[in-house]
Amino acid sequence: MEQARITLLSSPQPGAIGICQLRGPATRRLLERLTGESTWPPGCLRLVDLEAIDRALAVLLRDDWAQLMVHGGPRLIQKLLDRLIDLGAVYDADPPARQLFPEAASDLEADVLSNIARAASPAA
């Protein structure tokens, strides 16, 4: 069965925004089921309703890669992750940084981007 992997890109600490990345062959199908939207042009940022969870920004970057940007409360993010798992996604807490940031020019740059994204504050 086709699956999508989900990873939290932002800090697990409370914040304004939480970013969840979906990747894998079932990414588009998961977006459709979660949002009720059937058309996902790549690169088109949308404001969508995520069932009864939140109103969020969502973007399909490629057929196998998307990001959901929700409010950053830990309970809300956990509800989103739980719902995606219910829909068939697999939680991947710590994938290699290169998988999360394929735009990076090197492994080092990917590691830096990953650590900056998960920092609890600018001072961190």
The 8 nearest C-alpha neighbors of each residue, nearest first, counted from 0:
[[1, 2, 25, 87, 24, 3, 88, 23],
 [2, 0, 25, 24, 3, 23, 87, 26],
 [3, 1, 25, 88, 24, 23, 0, 4],
 [2, 4, 23, 88, 25, 22, 26, 24],
 [3, 5, 89, 22, 88, 21, 90, 91],
 [6, 4, 21, 90, 20, 91, 89, 3],
 [5, 7, 20, 91, 92, 19, 8, 90],
 [6, 8, 19, 9, 18, 20, 5, 92],
 [9, 7, 18, 19, 6, 116, 117, 20],
 [10, 8, 117, 116, 18, 17, 7, 11],
 [9, 11, 117, 12, 119, 118, 116, 8],
 [10, 12, 9, 13, 73, 117, 119, 7],
 [13, 11, 10, 119, 14, 73, 72, 71],
 [14, 12, 72, 73, 71, 11, 15, 10],
 [15, 13, 71, 16, 12, 72, 17, 70],
 [14, 16, 71, 70, 17, 13, 72, 69],
 [17, 15, 71, 70, 14, 69, 68, 18],
 [16, 18, 71, 69, 9, 68, 70, 19],
 [19, 17, 68, 8, 9, 67, 7, 69],
 [18, 20, 7, 67, 66, 8, 6, 68],
 [19, 21, 66, 6, 5, 65, 7, 67],
 [22, 20, 5, 65, 64, 4, 26, 66],
 [23, 21, 64, 63, 3, 4, 26, 65],
 [22, 24, 3, 63, 25, 26, 4, 2],
 [23, 25, 63, 26, 1, 2, 3, 22],
 [26, 24, 3, 2, 28, 1, 23, 27],
 [27, 25, 29, 63, 3, 28, 24, 23],
 [26, 28, 30, 29, 25, 62, 31, 63],
 [27, 29, 31, 25, 30, 26, 32, 24],
 [30, 28, 32, 26, 31, 27, 33, 25],
 [31, 29, 27, 33, 28, 32, 34, 26],
 [30, 32, 28, 36, 35, 37, 29, 34],
 [33, 31, 29, 30, 35, 34, 28, 36],
 [32, 34, 30, 31, 49, 29, 35, 50],
 [33, 35, 49, 36, 31, 32, 48, 30],
 [34, 36, 31, 32, 33, 37, 30, 50],
 [37, 35, 31, 34, 38, 39, 30, 32],
 [36, 38, 31, 35, 39, 30, 32, 34],
 [37, 39, 36, 40, 31, 27, 35, 41],
 [40, 38, 41, 59, 37, 43, 36, 27],
 [39, 41, 43, 38, 42, 59, 58, 60],
 [42, 40, 59, 60, 43, 61, 39, 62],
 [41, 43, 60, 59, 58, 44, 40, 61],
 [44, 42, 41, 40, 58, 45, 59, 39],
 [45, 43, 58, 57, 42, 56, 46, 59],
 [46, 44, 57, 56, 47, 43, 58, 55],
 [45, 47, 56, 55, 57, 54, 44, 48],
 [48, 46, 55, 54, 45, 56, 49, 34],
 [47, 49, 54, 50, 34, 53, 55, 46],
 [50, 48, 34, 53, 52, 33, 54, 51],
 [49, 51, 52, 48, 33, 34, 53, 35],
 [52, 50, 49, 53, 48, 54, 78, 79],
 [51, 53, 49, 50, 79, 78, 75, 54],
 [54, 52, 49, 55, 48, 51, 69, 50],
 [53, 55, 48, 47, 49, 46, 69, 56],
 [56, 54, 69, 47, 46, 68, 53, 57],
 [55, 57, 46, 68, 45, 67, 47, 44],
 [58, 56, 67, 45, 44, 66, 68, 55],
 [57, 59, 44, 66, 65, 43, 60, 42],
 [58, 60, 65, 41, 61, 42, 64, 39],
 [59, 61, 42, 41, 65, 64, 58, 62],
 [62, 60, 64, 63, 59, 41, 65, 42],
 [63, 61, 64, 27, 59, 26, 60, 41],
 [62, 64, 23, 22, 24, 61, 26, 27],
 [63, 65, 22, 61, 60, 21, 62, 59],
 [66, 64, 59, 21, 60, 58, 20, 22],
 [65, 67, 20, 58, 19, 57, 21, 68],
 [66, 68, 57, 19, 18, 56, 69, 20],
 [69, 67, 18, 56, 55, 17, 57, 16],
 [70, 68, 55, 17, 16, 71, 67, 18],
 [69, 71, 16, 17, 15, 72, 68, 75],
 [70, 72, 16, 17, 14, 15, 13, 69],
 [71, 73, 13, 75, 74, 70, 76, 14],
 [74, 72, 76, 75, 13, 77, 71, 11],
 [75, 73, 77, 76, 72, 78, 71, 79],
 [74, 76, 78, 72, 77, 73, 79, 52],
 [75, 77, 79, 73, 78, 74, 80, 72],
 [76, 78, 74, 80, 79, 75, 81, 73],
 [79, 77, 75, 81, 76, 80, 82, 74],
 [80, 78, 76, 82, 77, 81, 83, 75],
 [79, 81, 77, 83, 82, 78, 84, 76],
 [80, 82, 78, 84, 79, 83, 77, 85],
 [83, 81, 85, 79, 84, 80, 78, 86],
 [82, 84, 86, 80, 85, 81, 88, 79],
 [83, 85, 88, 87, 81, 86, 82, 89],
 [86, 84, 82, 83, 87, 81, 88, 80],
 [87, 85, 83, 84, 88, 82, 29, 32],
 [88, 86, 84, 85, 83, 2, 89, 3],
 [89, 87, 84, 3, 83, 4, 2, 86],
 [88, 90, 4, 84, 5, 3, 91, 87],
 [91, 89, 5, 4, 92, 6, 88, 84],
 [90, 92, 6, 5, 93, 4, 94, 89],
 [93, 91, 6, 90, 94, 7, 5, 8],
 [92, 94, 91, 95, 6, 96, 7, 90],
 [95, 93, 91, 96, 92, 98, 99, 6],
 [94, 96, 97, 98, 93, 99, 110, 109],
 [95, 97, 99, 109, 98, 110, 113, 100],
 [96, 98, 100, 101, 95, 99, 109, 106],
 [99, 97, 96, 95, 100, 101, 94, 109],
 [100, 98, 96, 97, 101, 95, 94, 113],
 [99, 101, 97, 102, 109, 98, 103, 96],
 [102, 100, 97, 103, 98, 99, 109, 104],
 [101, 103, 100, 104, 109, 97, 99, 105],
 [104, 102, 109, 101, 105, 108, 100, 97],
 [103, 105, 108, 102, 106, 109, 101, 107],
 [106, 104, 108, 107, 103, 109, 97, 110],
 [105, 107, 109, 108, 110, 97, 104, 103],
 [108, 106, 110, 105, 109, 111, 104, 103],
 [107, 109, 111, 105, 110, 106, 103, 112],
 [108, 110, 106, 112, 103, 96, 107, 111],
 [111, 109, 107, 113, 108, 96, 112, 106],
 [110, 112, 108, 114, 113, 109, 115, 107],
 [113, 111, 109, 115, 110, 114, 116, 108],
 [112, 114, 110, 116, 111, 115, 96, 109],
 [113, 115, 111, 117, 116, 112, 118, 110],
 [114, 116, 112, 118, 117, 113, 111, 123],
 [117, 115, 113, 9, 114, 118, 112, 8],
 [118, 116, 10, 9, 114, 115, 8, 119],
 [119, 117, 115, 120, 10, 123, 116, 114],
 [118, 120, 10, 12, 123, 117, 121, 11],
 [119, 121, 123, 122, 118, 10, 117, 14],
 [122, 120, 123, 118, 119, 115, 116, 117],
 [123, 121, 120, 119, 118, 115, 117, 114],
 [122, 120, 121, 118, 119, 115, 117, 114]]
